[in-house]
Amino acid sequence: MPLVIPSVPPVPPPPSTDSASSRKATALPLLALSALGVVFGDLGTSPLYALQEAFHPARGVAPSPDNILGIVSLFLWSLILMVSVKYVLLLMRASHRGEGGILALLALILGDTGHSRGSRAFWLLLGLAGAAMLYGDGLITPAVSVLSAVEGLRVATPSLAHYVVPLTAAILAGLFLVQAFGSARVGMVFGPILASWFVAIGLLGLNSFLARPDILQAFDPRHALDFFQRNGFRGFESLGAVVLCLTGAEALYADMGHFGRRPIRLAWYGLALPTLLLSYLGQGALLLDNPGLAARPFYSMVPTPLLYPMVLLATLATIVASQALITAVFSLTCQAIQLGLWPRMKVRHTSGQQVGQVYLPLFNGIMMIGTLSIVIGFGSSERLAAAFGLAVSTTMAITTLLFAVMARRQWNWPLAWIIPLAGGLLIIDLAFVGANALKIADGGWLPLCVGLGMCAIMATWNFGRRLLAREQRLRAVALDDFLARDNLNGVHRIDGCAVFLAEDTDRVPLVLLHHLKHNRVLHETVILCSVVPVDIPHADARDRVESRWLRDGMAQTVLRIGFMEEADVPALLRIAYRQLGLPDSAPVEATFYLGRQVVAPDPRVSRVLRCLLGFYALLRKNERSAAMHFGLPPNRVVEVGARLELGH
């Protein structure tokens, strides 16, 4: 559907206060229920595997009463401090045009012109590293969540243990295969499923807690401090298990733009937080009664007749959690493409109403192969839990650093506020990172390698694009100089309209210069079209399209695209045609000219730089074509090639 600039309608009379308040009161619980299904999947399913990892025979501590109180205290206060305070109360105040997440924080920081070139590069690289680690989380979370849920079959019927891995692989394969249909229909039941799950784990925890109410001592933080004094370095290692209760905390912030602060806060404080606290308290109470159940405390709370229904509900909940993270990876990649941090690839929008519902076939296939390989290779949630946590804790630490910089530069907070607040949170984050770094040999290498690989791609792509843009600017001619020199004199003009895609708004595109040099012919109407990505989710409709006539039948059009929008150039050009007063037949007759630059490293540069630029050239060779990315009709596209050497 073509985009149009809406006219300003007459202002309707304001609705009555009672009706407006009634609609808001009705919409808020519905939004909170929707947020529950999308935002809290990871946090909600972490009781399946988190506490048992703390008492792992090789990596954990002995399940003595003092250790149980200490570990449960760490879990409770981690949820309170790191989720309730850091993310829900603090970070959700920092939004970039209503959007949250690590890329939103990065955009806020880079939007400050006070940074030097070196500091901007540092914060960009740090933000890319944080975003890249989420890809490792995206591979491991579906595997560990669904695997831990299906492992309930071992408790219900031990003879079914050998079916756990094949069943988990089949569920995950089915989940990835249905991604092409979109998550809109499935999303309608996300909220009720997660609501049922939270109620169930809360009731199970309450039932166990009532048998041993002395577990309430875990709310005393002195038990957490005594735990470290008593266990020493082994207690520090246990933080690698504690951080598992925080998986999905980044989703609170990243999904803020979809639901808003109030619905997420209502869902967290109204249902998610109380039931999670009850679940961990209940598991702790169970272990106080029977420490021998430390290998499977969650399912040990479930009465025998309810084991199979609970396994089914847990499997549904983990599928929802996995779906939410898969969707988040798709959305993050689309944002990276629009921000110029990732090569173009095929993106399918699966909903005509919700912009964020996208499907990336290539990424979906890679994630499916990677997740299934992880399930088969590790074989159990116990072994996989060792690989989990490093990506989460690293992203949390980077988010804290970026928030501190943003609060200082954007909010003008005094250092007397930032140092104790952000510094205290950063100390906790770094403690989690350090504890998880000890598990690198046991599987922590997996998210680290994935994150480093994704960061290398994004950093290389950004670096290569900057060099290419510099080379193009050196070869290009300033638009004002081109118009002043009467370069079109003697050029044969033919009927029709030609659209030349331009990288810069103040330069003549190289494709036009090559076309004039070799063909000496030009259409009667020429439009220099620049697609400018803006660092906001959705470009303002008022300045999305700007067009002006230059001279000699030449015009310039600037199309602004938000980083959560699809670059449908033909649809936006229809607005430009109307602004320029061109006939309605112009869109049908227009010919699009694109430049295809073949890049290669300059042989005079160092070997390291040659390897880096060679990697960029490989990425560029395999990216999706500009014609397909911008939605141009293939039978009206002309590409003109040129070879550019970078690095000198």
C-alpha positions as CSV (number, residue, x, y, z in Angstrom):
1,M,0.0,0.0,0.0
2,P,1.5,3.4,-0.9
3,L,2.3,5.7,1.9
4,V,0.6,9.1,1.9
5,I,1.0,12.3,3.8
6,P,-2.2,12.6,5.7
7,S,-4.1,15.9,5.8
8,V,-4.9,17.4,9.1
9,P,-8.5,16.5,10.1
10,P,-10.8,18.7,12.0
11,V,-10.3,18.5,15.8
12,P,-13.1,16.4,17.3
13,P,-14.6,17.3,20.6
14,P,-12.7,15.8,23.5
15,P,-14.2,12.7,24.9
16,S,-15.7,12.7,28.3
17,T,-13.3,12.1,31.2
18,D,-15.3,9.1,32.4
19,S,-15.2,7.3,29.0
20,A,-11.5,8.0,28.4
21,S,-10.6,6.8,31.9
22,S,-12.8,3.7,31.4
23,R,-11.0,2.8,28.1
24,K,-7.6,3.3,29.7
25,A,-8.6,1.2,32.7
26,T,-9.8,-1.6,30.3
27,A,-6.8,-1.4,28.0
28,L,-4.1,-1.5,30.7
29,P,-4.9,-5.0,32.0
30,L,-5.1,-6.3,28.4
31,L,-1.7,-4.8,27.5
32,A,-0.3,-6.2,30.8
33,L,-1.5,-9.7,29.8
34,S,0.1,-9.3,26.3
35,A,3.3,-8.1,27.9
36,L,3.3,-11.1,30.2
37,G,3.3,-13.4,27.2
38,V,6.0,-11.7,25.2
39,V,8.3,-10.1,27.8
40,F,8.5,-12.5,30.7
41,G,9.0,-15.9,29.0
42,D,12.6,-16.3,29.9
43,L,12.3,-15.0,33.5
44,G,9.2,-17.1,34.0
45,T,10.7,-20.4,33.0
46,S,14.1,-20.0,34.7
47,P,12.8,-21.8,37.9
48,L,12.9,-25.0,35.8
49,Y,16.7,-25.1,35.9
50,A,18.2,-22.2,37.8
51,L,18.2,-23.4,41.4
52,Q,19.3,-27.0,40.6
53,E,22.5,-25.6,39.0
54,A,23.5,-23.9,42.2
55,F,23.7,-27.3,43.9
56,H,25.3,-29.2,41.0
57,P,27.8,-31.8,42.4
58,A,30.7,-30.5,40.3
59,R,30.1,-26.7,40.1
60,G,27.8,-26.0,43.0
61,V,27.7,-26.1,46.8
62,A,26.4,-28.8,49.2
63,P,22.7,-28.4,49.9
64,S,23.1,-27.8,53.6
65,P,20.4,-25.7,55.4
66,D,22.8,-22.7,55.6
67,N,23.7,-22.9,51.9
68,I,20.0,-23.3,50.9
69,L,19.1,-20.1,52.8
70,G,22.1,-18.3,51.3
71,I,21.4,-19.4,47.7
72,V,17.7,-18.6,47.9
73,S,18.5,-15.2,49.4
74,L,20.8,-14.5,46.5
75,F,18.0,-15.5,44.1
76,L,15.5,-13.3,45.8
77,W,17.7,-10.2,46.0
78,S,18.9,-10.6,42.5
79,L,15.3,-10.4,41.2
80,I,14.6,-7.4,43.5
81,L,17.8,-5.4,42.8
82,M,18.6,-6.3,39.2
83,V,15.1,-6.7,37.7
84,S,12.8,-4.6,39.9
85,V,15.3,-1.7,40.6
86,K,17.7,-1.7,37.6
87,Y,15.4,-2.6,34.7
88,V,11.8,-1.8,35.8
89,L,12.4,1.3,37.9
90,L,15.6,2.7,36.4
91,L,16.4,1.7,32.8
92,M,12.8,1.8,31.6
93,R,13.0,5.6,32.2
94,A,15.6,5.8,29.4
95,S,13.8,5.6,26.1
96,H,14.7,6.7,22.6
97,R,11.5,7.9,21.0
98,G,9.6,5.4,23.1
99,E,11.9,2.4,22.3
100,G,14.2,0.6,24.7
101,G,17.0,-1.9,24.5
102,I,20.8,-1.7,24.1
103,L,20.6,-0.2,20.6
104,A,18.3,2.5,21.9
105,L,20.8,3.4,24.6
106,L,23.6,3.4,21.9
107,A,21.5,5.7,19.7
108,L,21.0,8.1,22.7
109,I,24.8,8.2,23.4
110,L,25.9,8.6,19.7
111,G,23.3,11.3,19.3
112,D,25.4,13.5,21.6
113,T,27.7,15.6,19.5
114,G,30.1,16.2,22.5
115,H,31.9,12.9,21.9
116,S,35.3,12.8,20.3
117,R,35.8,10.5,17.3
118,G,37.7,8.0,19.5
119,S,35.0,7.9,22.2
120,R,32.3,7.4,19.7
121,A,34.1,4.5,18.2
122,F,34.6,3.0,21.7
123,W,30.9,3.3,22.7
124,L,29.8,2.0,19.3
125,L,32.0,-1.1,19.6
126,L,30.9,-1.7,23.2
127,G,27.2,-1.4,22.1
128,L,27.8,-3.8,19.2
129,A,29.4,-6.3,21.6
130,G,26.4,-6.1,23.9
131,A,24.0,-6.6,21.0
132,A,26.1,-9.4,19.6
133,M,26.0,-11.4,22.8
134,L,22.2,-11.5,22.6
135,Y,22.6,-13.8,19.5
136,G,24.4,-16.3,21.7
137,D,21.5,-16.1,24.2
138,G,19.1,-16.6,21.3
139,L,20.7,-19.9,20.4
140,I,21.0,-21.3,23.9
141,T,17.7,-20.1,25.5
142,P,15.3,-22.2,23.3
143,A,17.5,-25.3,23.8
144,V,17.9,-25.1,27.6
145,S,14.3,-23.9,28.2
146,V,12.5,-26.6,26.2
147,L,15.0,-29.3,27.3
148,S,14.5,-28.5,31.0
149,A,10.7,-28.7,30.6
150,V,10.7,-32.0,28.7
151,E,13.1,-33.5,31.3
152,G,10.1,-33.6,33.6
153,L,9.4,-36.9,31.9
154,R,12.4,-38.4,33.7
155,V,10.7,-37.6,37.0
156,A,7.3,-38.8,36.0
157,T,8.4,-42.0,34.2
158,P,12.2,-42.7,34.3
159,S,11.9,-45.2,31.5
160,L,11.1,-42.4,29.1
161,A,14.4,-40.7,29.8
162,H,15.9,-41.7,26.4
163,Y,13.0,-39.9,24.6
164,V,13.9,-36.5,26.1
165,V,16.4,-35.3,23.6
166,P,14.5,-36.5,20.4
167,L,11.3,-35.0,21.7
168,T,13.0,-31.7,22.5
169,A,14.6,-31.6,19.0
170,A,11.2,-32.3,17.4
171,I,9.5,-29.5,19.3
172,L,12.2,-27.0,18.5
173,A,12.3,-28.0,14.8
174,G,8.6,-27.5,14.6
175,L,8.9,-24.2,16.3
176,F,11.4,-22.9,13.8
177,L,9.5,-24.3,10.8
178,V,6.3,-22.4,11.7
179,Q,8.2,-19.0,11.9
180,A,7.4,-18.4,8.2
181,F,3.7,-18.1,9.1
182,G,4.3,-15.3,11.6
183,S,3.6,-15.0,15.3
184,A,0.4,-13.0,15.2
185,R,-2.0,-15.9,15.7
186,V,0.2,-17.7,18.1
187,G,0.8,-14.5,20.0
188,M,-2.9,-14.3,20.9
189,V,-2.5,-17.2,23.3
190,F,1.0,-16.2,24.6
191,G,-0.4,-14.1,27.5
192,P,-2.9,-16.7,28.9
193,I,-0.3,-19.5,28.7
194,L,2.3,-17.5,30.6
195,A,-0.4,-16.3,33.1
196,S,-1.4,-19.9,33.7
197,W,2.3,-20.9,34.1
198,F,3.0,-18.1,36.6
199,V,-0.1,-19.0,38.7
200,A,0.9,-22.7,38.6
201,I,4.5,-22.1,39.8
202,G,3.2,-19.7,42.4
203,L,0.7,-22.2,43.8
204,L,3.4,-25.0,43.8
205,G,5.8,-22.7,45.6
206,L,3.2,-21.6,48.1
207,N,2.2,-25.2,48.9
208,S,5.8,-26.2,49.6
209,F,6.5,-23.0,51.4
210,L,3.7,-23.5,53.9
211,A,5.3,-26.7,55.0
212,R,8.6,-24.9,55.9
213,P,7.7,-21.2,56.5
214,D,11.2,-20.7,58.0
215,I,12.5,-20.4,54.5
216,L,11.3,-16.7,54.8
217,Q,14.6,-16.1,56.6
218,A,16.1,-16.0,53.1
219,F,14.7,-12.4,52.7
220,D,17.4,-11.4,55.3
221,P,20.4,-10.4,53.0
222,R,22.8,-11.4,55.8
223,H,22.3,-15.0,54.7
224,A,23.6,-14.1,51.3
225,L,26.7,-12.4,52.9
226,D,27.3,-15.3,55.2
227,F,27.1,-17.7,52.2
228,F,30.1,-16.0,50.6
229,Q,32.1,-16.0,53.9
230,R,31.3,-19.6,54.5
231,N,32.0,-21.0,51.0
232,G,34.8,-18.6,49.8
233,F,35.7,-19.0,46.2
234,R,33.1,-21.8,45.7
235,G,30.4,-19.3,46.8
236,F,31.7,-16.9,44.1
237,E,31.4,-19.6,41.5
238,S,27.7,-20.1,42.6
239,L,26.9,-16.7,41.1
240,G,27.1,-18.4,37.7
241,A,23.9,-20.3,38.7
242,V,22.3,-17.2,40.4
243,V,22.4,-15.2,37.2
244,L,20.2,-17.8,35.5
245,C,17.2,-16.4,37.4
246,L,17.8,-13.1,35.5
247,T,17.7,-14.5,31.9
248,G,15.2,-12.4,30.0
249,A,15.7,-9.3,32.1
250,E,16.9,-7.4,28.9
251,A,13.6,-8.2,27.3
252,L,11.9,-5.9,29.8
253,Y,13.8,-3.0,28.5
254,A,14.0,-4.1,24.8
255,D,10.2,-4.6,24.5
256,M,9.3,-1.4,26.2
257,G,8.4,0.2,22.9
258,H,5.8,-2.5,22.1
259,F,3.8,-2.2,25.3
260,G,4.9,0.9,27.3
261,R,6.2,1.2,30.8
262,R,2.9,0.9,32.8
263,P,1.7,-2.5,31.3
264,I,5.2,-4.1,31.8
265,R,5.4,-2.8,35.4
266,L,1.9,-3.9,36.2
267,A,2.6,-7.4,34.8
268,W,5.9,-7.6,36.7
269,Y,4.8,-6.4,40.1
270,G,1.2,-7.8,39.8
271,L,2.0,-11.4,38.9
272,A,5.5,-12.3,37.6
273,L,7.6,-11.1,40.6
274,P,5.4,-12.5,43.4
275,T,5.0,-15.9,41.7
276,L,8.8,-16.2,41.0
277,L,9.6,-15.3,44.6
278,L,7.1,-18.0,45.7
279,S,8.6,-20.6,43.4
280,Y,12.2,-20.1,44.6
281,L,11.0,-20.0,48.2
282,G,9.1,-23.2,47.6
283,Q,12.0,-24.9,46.1
284,G,14.2,-23.8,49.0
285,A,11.6,-25.0,51.5
286,L,11.5,-28.4,49.8
287,L,15.3,-28.7,50.0
288,L,15.3,-27.8,53.7
289,D,13.1,-30.9,54.2
290,N,14.9,-33.2,51.7
291,P,18.3,-32.0,50.5
292,G,18.5,-35.1,48.3
293,L,16.1,-33.6,45.8
294,A,18.6,-30.9,44.8
295,A,19.1,-32.5,41.4
296,R,15.5,-31.7,40.4
297,P,13.8,-29.4,42.9
298,F,11.2,-27.9,40.6
299,Y,9.5,-31.0,39.5
300,S,9.9,-32.5,42.9
301,M,7.4,-29.9,44.2
302,V,4.8,-31.2,41.8
303,P,2.3,-33.8,43.2
304,T,2.6,-37.1,41.3
305,P,-0.9,-36.9,39.7
306,L,-0.1,-33.5,38.3
307,L,3.4,-34.3,36.8
308,Y,2.3,-34.9,33.2
309,P,0.0,-31.8,33.1
310,M,2.8,-29.8,34.5
311,V,5.3,-31.1,32.0
312,L,2.8,-30.1,29.2
313,L,2.3,-26.6,30.7
314,A,6.1,-26.2,31.2
315,T,6.7,-27.2,27.5
316,L,4.1,-24.7,26.3
317,A,5.6,-22.0,28.5
318,T,9.1,-22.7,27.2
319,I,7.9,-22.7,23.6
320,V,6.4,-19.2,24.3
321,A,9.7,-18.1,25.8
322,S,11.7,-19.4,22.9
323,Q,9.3,-17.8,20.4
324,A,9.7,-14.4,22.1
325,L,13.5,-14.7,21.9
326,I,13.5,-15.8,18.3
327,T,11.3,-12.8,17.4
328,A,13.7,-10.6,19.3
329,V,16.6,-11.8,17.3
330,F,14.7,-11.1,14.1
331,S,13.8,-7.6,15.2
332,L,17.4,-6.9,16.4
333,T,18.8,-7.9,13.1
334,C,16.3,-5.7,11.2
335,Q,17.3,-2.8,13.3
336,A,21.0,-3.5,12.7
337,I,20.4,-3.6,8.9
338,Q,18.6,-0.3,9.0
339,L,21.3,1.3,11.1
340,G,24.0,0.0,8.6
341,L,25.5,-2.5,11.1
342,W,24.6,-5.6,9.2
343,P,24.5,-6.7,5.5
344,R,21.2,-6.6,3.7
345,M,19.2,-9.8,3.8
346,K,15.8,-11.0,2.9
347,V,13.2,-9.8,5.4
348,R,9.5,-10.8,5.2
349,H,6.9,-8.9,7.1
350,T,4.3,-11.4,8.4
351,S,1.8,-8.8,9.5
352,G,0.2,-5.9,7.7
353,Q,-0.6,-4.2,11.0
354,Q,2.5,-4.8,13.3
355,V,5.8,-3.5,11.8
356,G,7.8,-5.6,14.3
357,Q,6.5,-8.9,13.1
358,V,9.2,-10.0,10.7
359,Y,10.7,-13.2,9.5
360,L,14.3,-13.7,8.2
361,P,14.6,-17.0,6.4
362,L,18.4,-17.2,6.5
363,F,18.6,-16.4,10.2
364,N,15.8,-18.8,11.0
365,G,17.6,-21.7,9.3
366,I,20.9,-20.9,11.0
367,M,19.3,-20.6,14.4
368,M,17.4,-23.9,13.9
369,I,20.6,-25.8,12.9
370,G,22.5,-24.2,15.8
371,T,19.8,-24.9,18.4
372,L,19.3,-28.5,17.4
373,S,23.1,-29.1,17.4
374,I,23.3,-27.6,20.9
375,V,20.5,-29.9,22.2
376,I,22.0,-33.0,20.6
377,G,25.6,-32.1,21.6
378,F,24.9,-31.2,25.3
379,G,22.1,-33.7,25.9
380,S,20.8,-32.3,29.2
381,S,19.9,-29.0,30.8
382,E,22.5,-29.6,33.5
383,R,25.3,-29.6,31.0
384,L,23.8,-26.8,29.0
385,A,23.3,-24.6,32.1
386,A,27.1,-24.3,32.3
387,A,27.1,-22.7,28.8
388,F,24.3,-20.4,29.8
389,G,24.7,-17.1,31.7
390,L,27.9,-15.6,30.1
391,A,26.0,-13.9,27.3
392,V,23.3,-12.6,29.7
393,S,25.7,-11.2,32.3
394,T,28.0,-9.6,29.7
395,T,25.0,-7.8,28.1
396,M,23.8,-6.7,31.5
397,A,27.2,-5.2,32.3
398,I,27.4,-3.3,29.0
399,T,23.9,-2.0,29.5
400,T,24.9,-0.6,32.9
401,L,27.9,1.2,31.4
402,L,25.9,2.7,28.5
403,F,23.2,3.8,30.9
404,A,25.8,5.6,33.1
405,V,27.2,7.5,30.1
406,M,23.7,8.4,28.9
407,A,22.5,9.5,32.4
408,R,25.6,11.8,32.6
409,R,25.3,13.3,29.1
410,Q,21.6,13.3,28.4
411,W,20.0,13.6,31.8
412,N,22.9,15.7,33.3
413,W,22.9,13.6,36.5
414,P,25.7,14.5,38.9
415,L,28.5,12.1,39.5
416,A,27.4,11.9,43.1
417,W,24.3,10.0,41.9
418,I,25.9,8.0,39.0
419,I,28.9,6.6,40.8
420,P,27.1,4.9,43.7
421,L,24.0,3.8,41.7
422,A,25.6,2.7,38.4
423,G,28.8,1.7,40.2
424,G,27.0,-0.6,42.6
425,L,25.0,-2.2,39.8
426,L,28.1,-2.6,37.7
427,I,30.0,-4.4,40.6
428,I,27.1,-6.9,40.7
429,D,27.1,-7.3,36.9
430,L,30.9,-7.8,36.8
431,A,30.6,-10.4,39.6
432,F,28.2,-12.3,37.5
433,V,30.5,-12.0,34.4
434,G,33.5,-13.2,36.4
435,A,31.6,-16.2,37.8
436,N,30.4,-17.2,34.4
437,A,33.8,-16.8,32.9
438,L,35.0,-19.6,35.1
439,K,32.6,-21.9,33.1
440,I,34.1,-21.2,29.7
441,A,35.7,-24.6,29.5
442,D,32.5,-26.3,30.5
443,G,30.4,-24.7,27.7
444,G,30.7,-21.0,28.3
445,W,32.8,-20.8,25.1
446,L,29.7,-21.3,23.1
447,P,27.9,-18.0,23.6
448,L,31.3,-16.3,23.7
449,C,32.2,-17.5,20.3
450,V,28.8,-16.7,18.9
451,G,28.9,-13.2,20.3
452,L,32.5,-12.5,19.2
453,G,31.6,-13.8,15.7
454,M,28.5,-11.6,15.4
455,C,30.4,-8.6,16.8
456,A,33.2,-9.1,14.3
457,I,30.6,-9.1,11.4
458,M,28.9,-6.0,12.7
459,A,32.1,-4.1,13.4
460,T,33.7,-5.2,10.0
461,W,30.6,-4.2,8.1
462,N,30.4,-0.8,9.8
463,F,34.1,-0.2,9.3
464,G,34.0,-1.2,5.6
465,R,30.9,0.9,4.9
466,R,32.6,4.0,6.3
467,L,35.7,3.4,4.1
468,L,33.5,2.8,1.1
469,A,31.5,6.0,1.8
470,R,34.7,7.9,2.1
471,E,36.0,6.6,-1.2
472,Q,32.8,7.4,-3.0
473,R,32.8,10.9,-1.6
474,L,36.3,11.4,-2.9
475,R,35.3,10.2,-6.4
476,A,31.9,12.0,-6.5
477,V,31.2,15.5,-7.5
478,A,29.5,18.0,-5.2
479,L,25.9,18.6,-6.4
480,D,26.2,22.4,-6.4
481,D,29.4,22.2,-8.5
482,F,27.7,19.8,-10.9
483,L,24.8,22.0,-11.5
484,A,26.9,25.2,-11.8
485,R,29.1,23.7,-14.6
486,D,26.2,23.0,-17.0
487,N,27.3,19.3,-17.3
488,L,24.1,18.5,-19.1
489,N,24.9,20.6,-22.1
490,G,25.2,18.5,-25.2
491,V,23.6,15.5,-23.5
492,H,20.8,13.9,-25.6
493,R,17.5,13.9,-23.6
494,I,14.9,11.2,-24.1
495,D,11.3,11.0,-22.8
496,G,10.6,9.4,-19.5
497,C,11.8,9.5,-15.9
498,A,15.1,8.2,-14.4
499,V,15.7,7.6,-10.7
500,F,19.3,7.5,-9.6
501,L,19.8,6.2,-6.0
502,A,22.4,8.4,-4.2
503,E,24.3,7.7,-1.1
504,D,24.8,11.3,-0.1
505,T,22.3,14.2,-0.5
506,D,25.1,16.7,-1.3
507,R,26.9,14.6,-4.0
508,V,26.1,13.4,-7.5
509,P,25.9,9.6,-7.4
510,L,28.8,7.8,-9.2
511,V,26.2,5.8,-11.2
512,L,25.0,9.1,-12.9
513,L,28.5,10.2,-13.7
514,H,29.4,6.8,-15.3
515,H,26.1,6.8,-17.2
516,L,26.8,10.3,-18.6
517,K,30.4,9.5,-19.4
518,H,29.7,6.3,-21.4
519,N,26.2,6.8,-22.8
520,R,25.9,10.6,-23.2
521,V,22.1,10.3,-22.9
522,L,19.7,11.1,-20.1
523,H,16.0,11.0,-19.5
524,E,14.0,14.2,-19.6
525,T,13.2,14.0,-15.9
526,V,16.0,12.9,-13.5
527,I,15.4,12.3,-9.8
528,L,18.3,11.9,-7.4
529,C,16.9,9.8,-4.6
530,S,18.7,9.4,-1.3
531,V,17.4,6.8,1.3
532,V,18.5,8.1,4.7
533,P,18.2,5.8,7.7
534,V,17.3,7.7,10.8
535,D,18.1,6.6,14.4
536,I,14.4,6.4,15.4
537,P,12.0,3.5,15.1
538,H,9.6,5.2,12.7
539,A,10.3,8.3,10.7
540,D,8.0,11.3,11.2
541,A,5.3,11.3,8.4
542,R,5.8,15.1,8.1
543,D,9.4,14.9,6.9
544,R,9.5,11.3,5.6
545,V,9.7,12.5,2.0
546,E,11.2,15.8,0.9
547,S,11.5,16.8,-2.8
548,R,12.7,19.8,-4.7
549,W,13.4,20.8,-8.3
550,L,17.1,21.6,-9.1
551,R,17.5,22.7,-12.7
552,D,17.4,21.2,-16.2
553,G,14.8,18.7,-15.4
554,M,16.7,17.4,-12.4
555,A,15.1,17.0,-8.9
556,Q,16.2,15.7,-5.6
557,T,14.2,13.5,-3.2
558,V,15.2,12.5,0.3
559,L,13.4,9.4,1.8
560,R,13.8,8.9,5.6
561,I,13.4,5.4,6.9
562,G,13.2,4.5,10.6
563,F,15.2,1.5,11.8
564,M,12.1,-0.6,12.4
565,E,10.6,0.2,8.9
566,E,10.7,-1.4,5.5
567,A,12.4,0.6,2.8
568,D,9.7,0.5,0.2
569,V,11.2,3.1,-2.2
570,P,8.5,2.9,-5.0
571,A,5.7,3.5,-2.5
572,L,7.6,6.5,-1.0
573,L,8.4,7.9,-4.5
574,R,4.8,8.2,-5.3
575,I,4.6,10.9,-2.6
576,A,7.7,12.6,-4.2
577,Y,6.1,12.5,-7.7
578,R,3.0,14.3,-6.3
579,Q,5.3,16.8,-4.5
580,L,7.1,17.5,-7.8
581,G,3.9,17.8,-9.8
582,L,4.8,14.9,-12.1
583,P,2.0,13.0,-13.9
584,D,0.5,9.9,-12.5
585,S,2.2,7.9,-15.2
586,A,5.7,8.7,-13.9
587,P,5.9,5.8,-11.5
588,V,5.1,3.3,-14.2
589,E,7.6,4.7,-16.7
590,A,10.5,5.4,-14.3
591,T,13.8,3.6,-14.7
592,F,15.9,3.0,-11.7
593,Y,19.7,3.2,-11.9
594,L,21.9,1.6,-9.2
595,G,25.6,1.5,-8.7
596,R,27.2,-1.9,-8.0
597,Q,30.6,-1.3,-6.5
598,V,33.0,-4.2,-6.4
599,V,35.3,-3.6,-3.5
600,A,38.8,-4.9,-3.0
601,P,41.5,-4.1,-0.5
602,D,44.3,-1.8,-1.7
603,P,47.5,-4.0,-2.1
604,R,49.6,-1.3,-0.4
605,V,47.9,-1.6,3.0
606,S,49.0,-3.9,5.9
607,R,48.2,-7.6,5.9
608,V,45.8,-7.2,8.8
609,L,43.9,-4.5,7.1
610,R,43.8,-6.5,3.9
611,C,42.3,-9.4,5.7
612,L,39.7,-7.1,7.3
613,L,38.8,-5.5,4.0
614,G,38.7,-8.9,2.3
615,F,36.2,-10.1,4.9
616,Y,34.1,-7.0,4.2
617,A,34.3,-7.6,0.5
618,L,33.1,-11.2,1.0
619,L,30.2,-10.0,3.1
620,R,29.3,-7.3,0.5
621,K,29.4,-9.9,-2.3
622,N,26.9,-12.1,-0.5
623,E,24.5,-9.4,0.8
624,R,21.0,-9.0,-0.7
625,S,20.9,-6.8,-3.8
626,A,19.8,-3.2,-3.3
627,A,17.1,-3.6,-5.9
628,M,15.4,-6.3,-3.8
629,H,16.1,-4.6,-0.5
630,F,14.4,-1.3,-1.7
631,G,11.5,-3.1,-3.4
632,L,12.4,-1.9,-6.9
633,P,10.7,-3.6,-9.9
634,P,13.3,-5.9,-11.4
635,N,12.3,-5.2,-15.0
636,R,13.0,-1.5,-14.6
637,V,16.4,-1.6,-12.9
638,V,19.7,-0.8,-14.6
639,E,22.9,-1.5,-12.6
640,V,26.3,0.1,-13.5
641,G,29.4,-1.5,-12.0
642,A,32.6,0.0,-10.8
643,R,35.7,-1.4,-8.9
644,L,36.9,0.5,-5.8
645,E,40.0,-0.2,-3.8
646,L,39.8,0.6,-0.2
647,G,42.3,1.3,2.5
648,H,44.7,3.7,1.0
